[in-house]
């Protein structure tokens, strides 16, 4: 295994500490000092950590024993560390690393007491350790350090104040310390006395004592601003690292500025890169500075010299990009304790953006190398840092965009993530595609939806086109399972996904059932809207409507679907459902008109105009045959509109009236009786028996001339036949019902004189006529001369048989008989129910009901 010089030195230090004995004590200590002097901070810090880990902190403090061999070396080394600028970082790194790993040293109330007694720290050293550990990353250690400082520092200051001169200096006190340590303590005391347990009175006395011991002529330069703040150009607050001269932003950007100024030559060789870092930056490099520098490297991986107009001093070597491996290795040697996971967090700054694939490769290469150096396994990556919400939304989106476009460089599915369960799918998704496996990631999809609400709607929508086209089943399951609100993009994705499963998809049934019945998210209104939109975009394709009806029945969602607000869609769906006998169309339309009023009536009119353009005088040749409405549906809707038209405005009334008239003409044109429709202003068209006779007879028989009185009588009833003649003559009576309806038959045969043999209105008076009509089957054909005379005689009999009643009485009476022969969804009545109702009408006190009963008889 090949090791660089620093790694070899650190290993050598670990070996020397572990092999320390009384015999080789002197030689080992000398060799350790030589290695520390040669390699500087890293070696010094590593030695302190090795010595710290080798000490047994469970040693009893009640016994007076000589310190152990490792304890003695640690005490000697701590004495040298206290006077070094790296004191704070060295102590913090050492304690943070081993506080939780040392079995004999536990972080608790007695932590400092055990630490001080075992290391035999002096009063000054105890305060220095407490000051250093206040900056520990371990919050419990920092809290304990602050508490210890409030106990030990006032005692140290009081012992110094109580002395009157150098003759009474105490060993281990402030008199017996170096200016560097005194500067550290004074900075904490003078900056915030109350935080370290000093009152204002003691603080003033302490400052006077310092001025007594350190005159202006003899005070060290490093202590002068603290001891005489009123006579110095810089007051203590202005000397803090947070002042304008040393702002955090300037420190963080200095490394990136250095790299920018030196160009690609900065990473030419490892030795040059390391030397430049040590010379211009030093060893105190924080994660923020590294993150900003990495962002700069990714943005300028090509064309740096041209963009910055740099001289060609560093481009003569032929390099035209950065060598991130050299840069990361140099950082490792200069700052081995750099927290690379924190570097990923610090990428969230205003200058971070990943523009292309090469920039992504460079960033991930640097991060993986850095994480590997601090103990991360190559297959691990703190990917959770990428899912968190960034302040720099543009930078985060650019990173997500490039990762999704370059799954071979980095794939979220390669690392632990919260995945949507896809085992419920009948046909599982493709497992080998890295690009598609990203979309099972709930964290990723939720992050993208959040970014879309921050001004990147169109850009994020473009990213979702990949799963929308290639794995819609996985995407819709993910959208249904993630937390958070239903954003605009999420709703649009649902609207675009539902039609895919209304079509021919192997997982349609599972997905639609899951979407409708899911408990975590109520998207039923989105599903209904998507169905209506899918049907409308298909130009009202009846195949699509049939598919929607099948799905609604499977989901038991038809009743809810028919309550949607898209009137054209639900009217069409209700018509199809009525033809399949899922509902009664007449009742449904009546209820909707009562609920919604004129808007629904207007929608019904537009629906009829679209599905039956002949009602408004247009041709239906352009419409497919499947789109045209069945006659039963057409008449039912028009009947409901007629009944509701009295409550509508005049324009709607005229439209309904005109459509009803055109419907009557249309049905007669197609050789179908106009059933129960009647215009408000005129009667239905005249009955023409001649045309019917010509259809029934193929022989050359002269048509019968009917008198104008009978010719103007209206036709009623349905296509059901009450009587059929033998010999293929077809239906004799168009509609069963009362005797008066029987006399108004569509039969081509003439009305034969009826011999009145019973009371008017009784069935006995009809028997001769029926017998006479029955004999027509034995006649070769109608005789025009004879039948004309009989027809003239029958006109007077018709008047005698039929009572004088109004037209509305006649219509209501006929409607009851009509219901006997109706089929659902039309209103129906049994024969027993009609007879019971007529019996009640005969005994009723209402004149109208008695007239109805007479008319029906």
URTA-V753530 format. One record per backbone hydrogen bond with DSSP energy under -0.5 kcal/mol. CO is the residue of the C=O (numbers start at 1). NH is the residue of the N-H. If there is no record, write none. Layout:
CO:NH + CO:NH
This chain:
4:8 + 5:9 + 6:10 + 7:11 + 8:12 + 9:13 + 10:14 + 11:15 + 12:16 + 13:17 + 14:18 + 15:19 + 17:20 + 22:25 + 24:28 + 25:29 + 26:30 + 27:31 + 28:32 + 29:33 + 30:34 + 31:35 + 32:36 + 33:37 + 34:38 + 35:39 + 36:40 + 39:42 + 40:44 + 41:45 + 42:46 + 43:47 + 44:48 + 45:49 + 46:50 + 47:51 + 48:52 + 49:53 + 50:54 + 51:55 + 52:55 + 55:57 + 56:59 + 63:65 + 68:72 + 69:73 + 70:74 + 71:75 + 72:76 + 73:77 + 74:78 + 75:79 + 76:80 + 77:81 + 78:82 + 80:83 + 81:84 + 84:87 + 86:90 + 87:91 + 88:92 + 89:93 + 90:94 + 91:95 + 92:96 + 93:97 + 94:98 + 95:99 + 98:102 + 101:103 + 106:108 + 108:111 + 110:114 + 111:115 + 112:116 + 113:117 + 114:118 + 115:119 + 116:120 + 116:121 + 122:126 + 123:127 + 124:128 + 125:129 + 126:130 + 127:131 + 128:132 + 129:133 + 130:134 + 132:135 + 133:136 + 137:139 + 138:142 + 139:143 + 140:144 + 141:145 + 142:146 + 143:147 + 144:148 + 145:149 + 146:150 + 147:151 + 148:151 + 148:152 + 149:153 + 151:155 + 152:156 + 153:157 + 154:158 + 155:159 + 156:160 + 157:161 + 158:162 + 160:163 + 165:168 + 166:169 + 170:173 + 172:124 + 173:176 + 174:177 + 175:177 + 178:182 + 179:183 + 180:184 + 181:185 + 182:186 + 183:187 + 184:188 + 185:189 + 186:190 + 187:191 + 188:192 + 192:195 + 192:196 + 193:196 + 193:198 + 194:197 + 199:203 + 200:204 + 201:205 + 202:206 + 203:207 + 204:208 + 205:209 + 206:210 + 207:211 + 208:212 + 209:213 + 210:214 + 213:215 + 215:219 + 220:223 + 220:224 + 221:225 + 223:226 + 223:227 + 224:228 + 228:231 + 229:232 + 233:235 + 235:238 + 235:239 + 236:239 + 237:240 + 240:243 + 243:246 + 244:247 + 247:251 + 248:252 + 249:253 + 250:254 + 251:255 + 253:257 + 254:258 + 255:259 + 256:260 + 257:261 + 258:262 + 259:263 + 262:265 + 263:266 + 264:267 + 265:268 + 269:273 + 270:274 + 271:275 + 272:276 + 273:277 + 274:278 + 275:279 + 276:280 + 276:281 + 277:281 + 277:282 + 283:285 + 284:286 + 286:290 + 287:291 + 288:292 + 289:293 + 290:294 + 291:295 + 292:296 + 293:297 + 294:298 + 295:299 + 296:300 + 298:301 + 303:307 + 304:308 + 305:309 + 305:310 + 311:314 + 312:316 + 315:318 + 322:324 + 323:327 + 324:328 + 325:329 + 326:330 + 327:331 + 328:332 + 329:333 + 330:334 + 331:335 + 335:338 + 338:340 + 339:343 + 340:344 + 341:345 + 342:346 + 344:347 + 345:348 + 347:349 + 349:352 + 353:355 + 356:360 + 357:361 + 358:362 + 359:363 + 360:364 + 361:365 + 362:366 + 363:367 + 364:368 + 365:369 + 366:370 + 367:371 + 368:372 + 369:373 + 370:374 + 371:376 + 372:375 + 377:380 + 381:383 + 382:385 + 383:386 + 383:387 + 384:388 + 391:393 + 392:396 + 393:397 + 394:398 + 395:399 + 396:400 + 397:401 + 398:402 + 399:403 + 400:404 + 401:405 + 402:406 + 406:409 + 406:410 + 411:414 + 412:415 + 417:419 + 418:442 + 422:425 + 426:428 + 432:434 + 433:437 + 434:438 + 436:439 + 437:440 + 438:441 + 440:420 + 440:442 + 441:445 + 442:446 + 443:447 + 444:448 + 445:449 + 446:450 + 447:451 + 448:452 + 449:453 + 450:453 + 451:454 + 451:456 + 452:455 + 456:460 + 457:461 + 458:462 + 459:463 + 460:464 + 462:465 + 463:466 + 464:468 + 465:469 + 466:470 + 467:471 + 471:475 + 472:476 + 473:477 + 474:478 + 475:479 + 476:480 + 477:481 + 478:482 + 485:487 + 487:491 + 488:492 + 489:493 + 490:494 + 491:495 + 492:496 + 493:497 + 494:498 + 495:499 + 497:500 + 497:501 + 498:501 + 498:502 + 499:503 + 503:505 + 505:508 + 507:511 + 508:512 + 509:513 + 510:514 + 511:515 + 512:516 + 513:517 + 514:518 + 521:523 + 523:527 + 524:528 + 525:529 + 526:530 + 527:531 + 528:532 + 529:533 + 530:534 + 531:535 + 532:536 + 533:537 + 534:538 + 535:540 + 535:541 + 536:539 + 541:545 + 542:546 + 543:547 + 544:548 + 545:549 + 546:550 + 547:551 + 548:552 + 549:553 + 550:554 + 551:555 + 552:556 + 552:557 + 552:558 + 553:556 + 557:561 + 558:562 + 560:563 + 561:564 + 565:567 + 566:570 + 567:571 + 568:572 + 569:573 + 570:574 + 571:575 + 572:576 + 573:577 + 574:578 + 575:579 + 576:580 + 577:582 + 577:583 + 578:581 + 583:585 + 584:588 + 585:589 + 586:590 + 587:591 + 588:592 + 589:593 + 590:594 + 591:595 + 592:596 + 592:597 + 593:597 + 596:599 + 597:600 + 597:601 + 598:602 + 599:603 + 600:604 + 601:605 + 602:606 + 603:607 + 604:608 + 605:609 + 606:610 + 607:611 + 608:612 + 611:629 + 612:615 + 613:616 + 613:618 + 614:617 + 620:623 + 624:627 + 624:628 + 630:634 + 631:635 + 632:636 + 633:637 + 634:638 + 635:639 + 636:640 + 637:641 + 638:642 + 639:643 + 640:644 + 641:645 + 644:647 + 645:648 + 649:653 + 650:654 + 651:655 + 652:656 + 653:657 + 654:658 + 655:659 + 656:660 + 657:661 + 658:662 + 659:663 + 660:664 + 661:665 + 662:666 + 663:667 + 664:668 + 665:669 + 666:670 + 667:672 + 668:671 + 674:677 + 687:689 + 688:692 + 689:693 + 690:694 + 691:695 + 692:696 + 693:697 + 699:701 + 704:706 + 707:711 + 708:712 + 710:713 + 711:687 + 713:687 + 723:732 + 723:733 + 725:729 + 725:730 + 730:725 + 732:747 + 733:722 + 738:741 + 738:742 + 739:743 + 740:744 + 741:744 + 743:745 + 753:755 + 754:756 + 755:757 + 759:762 + 762:765 + 763:766 + 763:767 + 764:767 + 766:770 + 767:771 + 768:772 + 769:773 + 770:774 + 771:775 + 772:775 + 773:776 + 774:777 + 775:778 + 776:779 + 782:784 + 783:787 + 784:788 + 785:789 + 786:790 + 787:791 + 788:792 + 789:793 + 790:794 + 791:795 + 792:796 + 793:797 + 794:798 + 795:799 + 796:800 + 797:801 + 798:802 + 803:805 + 806:810 + 807:811 + 808:812 + 809:813 + 810:814 + 811:815 + 812:816 + 813:817 + 814:818 + 815:819 + 816:820 + 817:820 + 817:821 + 818:821 + 819:829 + 823:826 + 830:834 + 831:835 + 832:836 + 833:837 + 834:838 + 835:839 + 836:840 + 837:841 + 838:842 + 839:843 + 841:844 + 846:850 + 847:851 + 848:852 + 849:853 + 850:854 + 851:855 + 852:856 + 853:857
